[in-house]
Amino acid sequence: MTDRIRDFLRTRRPDGPCLVLDLDVVRDNYIALNRAMPDTRVFYAVKANPAPEVLALLAELGSAFDCASVPEIVMALEAGATPDRISFGNTIKKERDVARAFELGVRLFAVDCEAEVEKVARVAPGARVFCRILSDGAGAEWPLSRKFGCAPEMASQVLEHAHRLGLAAHGISFHVGSQQRDPEAWDRALATTAGIFREMAERGIHLKMVNLGGGFAAKYLKDIPTAQDYGQAIFNALCRHFGNRIPETIIEPGRGMVGNAGMIKAEVVLISRKAAEDEVRWVYLDIGKFGGLAETMEEAIRYPIRTERDGGALAPCVLAGPTCDSADVLYEKDPYFLPVSLEIGDEVLIEAAGAYTTTYSSVAFNGFSPLASYVI
Ligand SMILES: *Cc1c(COP(=O)(O)O)cnc(C)c1O
């Protein structure tokens, strides 16, 4: 927790669960990524945390934005980004949304099949498209499914189709999986990408750009590589596979930009046992899967949790949210160790919660308000 977040909580005493996000940390993350990859343009993945203050800060720092919908594009524009700094990175778009984005000035679109290329060609003539290829997400703690991207063998066909329809076949994108703690994960994807570049060149189409996606980790409980580590591994892989003809590159960090900048303040609502002899206690918080902690799905993301009673003896707890849905359990398969002295009414601090929390919180399930957010 940063001093600014500590001071905010002490002086403002906000009631109910809330995210407090420190913009100084976002600024540091942006600078670190930029420094680690000086020739790479940053397109912040807006979905990770679209708070207007975050977008405005990043726009001011010179960041570009990876948007997945027209409302996200509008938010980026309102934050001060020019349309040439916006990518419509979702491979699944309505044709009228592509048209609207084009009207707003956006000229860079993601595709992963010929049908999507056709939509873009019809309503965004001459725009640049990049084709997303599948990645298995091996080693990522929040791996992405086969939902996005096509088989690498299909990518050249998709891009050739784009070229035929008057679009600029601009490049290739991939995402190595979110919370990817292995910087070498980019190597395999880049080997494949370089192969597609060569194949396209043989057909007279010269791709220009590699979109390296997101995946940069936030520090939860385990150690993570530094921005330098990622930058070095990616640069080495680019040299290995592209030789001295390294293409233009962009990254789309989401979690790595805002994850460690935010902390959620929550409260213990109830502590109980299911049977007198049970060793494991159930600890119910006023926030759960539906209040913003959706990434605890399958216990994938394990947040660091601090309490005012840290330091004493610990005991295993099942941690659950406050709603009436039985799926609203955060950690059970792998119980969470919390202080034995923890009591009902205690405040708990959930760290590194700046990414994928406010956007995932439901509107009013059981009447609970969406996760409050304070950007300081
Ligand atoms: C979500 C997303 C990102 C951000 O991923 P992180 O792992 O949070 O960095 C980047 N690019 C695309 C296309 C995405 O959908």
The ligand as an SDF file (V2000), in Angstrom:
LIG
                    3D

 15 15  0  0  0  0  0  0  0  0999 V2000
   -7.2790   -7.8110  -22.1780 C   0  0  0  0  0  0  0  0  0  0  0  0
   -6.3760   -7.5440  -23.2960 C   0  0  0  0  0  0  0  0  0  0  0  0
   -5.1160   -7.0100  -23.0630 C   0  0  0  0  0  0  0  0  0  0  0  0
   -4.5670   -6.7490  -21.6860 C   0  0  0  0  0  0  0  0  0  0  0  0
   -4.0630   -7.9090  -21.1130 O   0  0  0  0  0  0  0  0  0  0  0  0
   -3.2560   -7.8920  -19.7510 P   0  0  0  0  0  0  0  0  0  0  0  0
   -2.9040   -9.3040  -19.5250 O   0  0  0  0  0  0  0  0  0  0  0  0
   -4.1310   -7.3150  -18.7060 O   0  0  0  0  0  0  0  0  0  0  0  0
   -2.0520   -7.0440  -19.9600 O   0  0  0  0  0  0  0  0  0  0  0  0
   -4.3360   -6.7250  -24.1570 C   0  0  0  0  0  0  0  0  0  0  0  0
   -4.7750   -6.9610  -25.4190 N   0  0  0  0  0  0  0  0  0  0  0  0
   -5.9840   -7.4770  -25.6750 C   0  0  0  0  0  0  0  0  0  0  0  0
   -6.4070   -7.6750  -27.0680 C   0  0  0  0  0  0  0  0  0  0  0  0
   -6.8180   -7.7900  -24.6230 C   0  0  0  0  0  0  0  0  0  0  0  0
   -8.0160   -8.3050  -24.8740 O   0  0  0  0  0  0  0  0  0  0  0  0
  1  2  1  0
  2  3  1  0
  2 14  2  0
  3  4  1  0
  3 10  2  0
  4  5  1  0
  5  6  1  0
  6  7  2  0
  6  8  1  0
  6  9  1  0
 10 11  1  0
 11 12  2  0
 12 13  1  0
 12 14  1  0
 14 15  1  0
M  END
$$$$
